[in-house]
Amino acid sequence: MTNAQGRRARLNGIGSMATCQFLTQMTQQYRNESGRHVDATSTGGVEAARRVQAGEPFDFAILASGAIDRLIGAGHLVGRRVDVVRSRAAVAVRQGASRPDIGSSSALRQTVLHAGRIGYSTGPSGDHLLALFARWGVSDELAPRLVQAPPGMPVGRLIAEGKVELGFQQQSELMTVDGVEVLGPLPDDVQLMTVFSAGVCAVSGRIDAARHFLSFLTSASADAAKRLSGMEPVRGADIDVDCDSCYRARDK
């Protein structure tokens, strides 16, 4: 395949559910502007990483930065990490339910303590939440009320179906579920800012085309789609971010 043919070929990528809405819009925008087709599968981050590790024929992957770094280190992705978007963790309730106070970390703590069942994810926001509860010294008290969404299932579905009263996940995931009302992001002093990054898969036969698409995702033309998806642009690709440390709340 010539370089020109590779750039025109249909790309196939995989990403976490947090970036689903953004990727859906950007693949269409990319096709409109370049004429090139991109297919993107969205699933739970753990499952997406497993499929890349298994060598499935993807051209690129978009996951939390720490996962991308590990895949690069293991040789499943080639080249450097490309930081695409920043995402905040948020809190949500069922549509029409009362709106508890989450305006400060102390208010959020009280809301959690008085809540019924609490939903959380298998991703970075779920790890962050459990660590936060441990720091608050309430893990044992909350344990019987915690409900973890299965991999690939949005926490919003648990909320909408009445299986949990309060839910925590990436804002971009919560805001797309019908029947759910997002109260807002976590307070700044306990916020989780996850950087979602991309990499080119080692098994790709269209490496130049994949790099071109990832460059498009970091361009200014993608900023509007990022904000509409409840996320924020990252200024400067390949910035040095230790995303694993971002998972830890700044609250002491």
C-alpha positions in Angstrom: 0.0 0.0 0.0 1.4 3.4 -0.9 1.5 6.3 1.6 -1.3 8.0 -0.3 -3.5 4.9 -0.2 -2.8 4.5 3.5 -3.9 8.0 4.2 -7.2 7.4 2.3 -8.0 4.1 3.9 -10.7 3.8 6.5 -9.3 4.0 10.0 -10.5 1.9 12.9 -10.0 3.0 16.5 -11.2 2.2 20.0 -11.8 4.5 23.0 -13.3 4.6 26.4 -16.9 5.5 26.9 -16.0 8.9 28.3 -14.9 10.0 24.8 -17.8 8.4 22.9 -19.8 11.5 22.2 -16.7 13.5 21.3 -15.4 10.8 19.0 -18.7 10.4 17.2 -18.8 14.1 16.4 -15.2 14.3 15.4 -15.2 11.3 13.1 -18.1 12.9 11.2 -16.4 16.3 11.1 -13.1 14.7 9.9 -15.0 12.9 7.1 -16.7 16.2 6.1 -13.5 18.1 6.0 -11.1 15.5 4.7 -13.2 12.9 2.9 -11.5 10.2 5.1 -13.6 7.6 7.0 -12.9 6.7 10.6 -14.7 4.1 12.6 -14.5 4.4 16.4 -15.6 1.7 18.9 -16.4 2.9 22.4 -16.3 0.6 25.4 -15.1 0.4 29.0 -11.5 1.6 29.4 -10.4 -1.7 30.9 -12.0 -3.7 28.0 -10.5 -1.3 25.4 -7.0 -1.7 26.8 -7.4 -5.5 26.8 -8.5 -5.5 23.2 -5.5 -3.4 22.2 -3.2 -5.7 24.2 -4.8 -8.7 22.4 -3.7 -7.2 19.0 -7.1 -6.5 17.6 -6.7 -4.6 14.3 -7.1 -1.1 15.5 -5.2 1.9 14.1 -5.5 4.1 17.3 -6.7 4.0 20.9 -7.9 6.8 23.1 -7.9 6.1 26.8 -6.8 7.7 30.1 -3.2 8.8 29.9 -1.9 6.3 32.4 -3.4 3.4 30.3 -1.9 4.9 27.1 1.5 5.1 28.8 1.3 1.5 29.9 0.3 0.3 26.4 3.2 2.3 24.9 5.6 0.8 27.5 4.4 -2.7 26.6 4.9 -2.1 22.8 1.2 -2.2 21.9 1.3 1.4 20.8 4.0 3.2 18.9 5.4 6.7 19.0 4.5 9.3 21.6 1.4 9.8 23.6 -0.9 12.5 22.2 -3.0 14.3 24.9 -6.4 15.0 23.5 -8.9 16.2 26.1 -9.3 16.8 29.8 -12.4 15.5 31.7 -13.8 16.3 35.1 -15.6 13.9 37.4 -19.2 14.8 38.2 -22.2 13.9 40.4 -25.7 13.1 39.2 -29.1 12.1 40.4 -32.3 10.8 38.8 -34.2 13.5 36.8 -36.8 15.1 39.1 -35.1 14.0 42.3 -34.1 16.6 44.9 -30.8 18.3 44.3 -28.4 17.7 47.3 -25.7 20.2 48.0 -22.3 19.4 46.4 -21.0 23.0 46.4 -18.0 22.2 48.7 -16.1 19.2 49.8 -17.7 19.3 53.2 -21.2 19.5 51.7 -20.4 16.7 49.3 -19.2 14.5 52.3 -22.5 15.1 54.1 -24.5 14.4 50.9 -22.7 11.1 50.5 -23.2 10.1 54.1 -27.0 10.8 53.9 -27.4 9.2 50.4 -28.9 5.7 49.8 -27.1 3.6 47.3 -24.2 5.2 45.5 -23.0 4.3 42.0 -19.5 4.5 40.8 -17.5 3.2 37.8 -14.7 0.8 37.1 -12.6 3.6 35.6 -10.4 6.3 37.0 -13.4 8.2 38.6 -14.3 5.1 40.5 -10.8 4.6 41.9 -10.7 8.2 42.8 -14.0 8.1 44.6 -13.0 5.1 46.7 -9.7 6.8 47.6 -11.6 9.9 48.6 -13.9 7.9 50.9 -10.9 6.3 52.5 -9.4 9.7 53.2 -12.6 10.9 54.6 -12.7 7.9 56.9 -16.1 6.7 55.7 -15.3 3.7 53.6 -16.6 1.1 56.1 -19.8 3.1 56.7 -20.5 3.4 52.9 -19.4 0.0 51.8 -22.9 -1.6 52.0 -24.4 1.2 49.9 -21.8 1.2 47.1 -22.8 -0.2 43.7 -20.2 -0.5 41.0 -21.4 -0.4 37.4 -20.2 -3.3 35.3 -17.5 -2.6 32.8 -18.9 -0.7 29.9 -22.1 0.3 31.6 -22.6 4.0 32.4 -23.3 4.8 36.0 -26.1 7.0 34.6 -28.0 3.9 33.7 -28.0 2.8 37.3 -29.3 6.2 38.3 -32.0 6.3 35.6 -33.2 2.8 36.5 -33.4 3.8 40.2 -30.8 1.3 41.3 -28.7 4.1 42.9 -29.7 7.4 44.3 -26.4 9.2 43.7 -23.8 8.5 41.0 -20.2 9.6 40.2 -18.5 9.3 36.8 -16.9 11.4 34.1 -19.2 14.3 33.3 -19.1 13.5 29.6 -20.6 10.1 30.4 -23.3 11.2 32.8 -24.6 14.0 30.6 -25.6 11.7 27.7 -27.9 9.3 29.7 -31.7 10.0 29.5 -33.4 10.4 32.9 -30.3 11.7 34.6 -29.6 15.2 36.0 -26.0 16.2 36.4 -25.6 18.3 39.6 -22.2 19.5 38.6 -18.5 18.6 38.8 -16.8 17.6 42.0 -15.6 20.6 44.1 -12.2 21.8 43.0 -10.3 20.6 46.1 -11.5 17.0 45.6 -11.8 17.1 41.8 -10.4 14.4 39.5 -9.0 15.8 36.2 -8.4 13.0 33.9 -6.4 13.5 30.7 -7.6 11.3 27.9 -4.8 10.6 25.4 -4.3 8.7 22.2 -1.7 6.5 20.6 -1.2 4.7 17.3 -1.5 0.9 17.5 1.5 -1.1 16.7 -0.5 -3.5 14.5 -1.8 -0.6 12.3 -1.0 -0.6 8.6 -2.0 3.0 8.3 0.3 4.7 10.8 0.6 8.0 8.9 -3.2 8.2 8.5 -3.7 7.5 12.1 -1.3 10.2 13.2 -3.1 12.6 10.9 -6.4 11.9 12.6 -4.9 12.3 16.0 -3.4 15.6 15.0 -6.9 16.7 13.9 -8.3 15.8 17.4 -5.8 18.1 19.0 -6.4 21.0 16.7 -8.5 24.1 17.5 -11.3 22.9 15.2 -12.0 20.2 17.8 -12.4 22.5 20.7 -16.1 23.1 20.3 -16.9 19.4 20.2 -14.9 18.9 23.4 -16.8 21.5 25.3 -20.2 20.3 24.0 -19.2 16.8 25.2 -18.6 18.2 28.7 -14.8 18.1 28.5 -12.0 20.6 27.9 -9.2 21.1 25.4 -5.6 20.2 26.2 -3.3 22.9 25.1 -0.1 21.3 23.6 0.0 17.7 22.6 2.5 15.3 24.2 2.6 17.4 27.4 4.2 15.7 30.4 1.3 14.7 32.6 1.4 12.0 35.2 -2.3 11.1 35.0 -2.0 8.4 37.6 -1.2 11.1 40.1 -4.2 13.1 38.8 -6.4 10.3 40.0 -5.6 11.1 43.6 -7.7 13.8 45.2 -5.9 16.8 46.5 -8.1 16.7 49.6 -6.1 15.6 52.7 
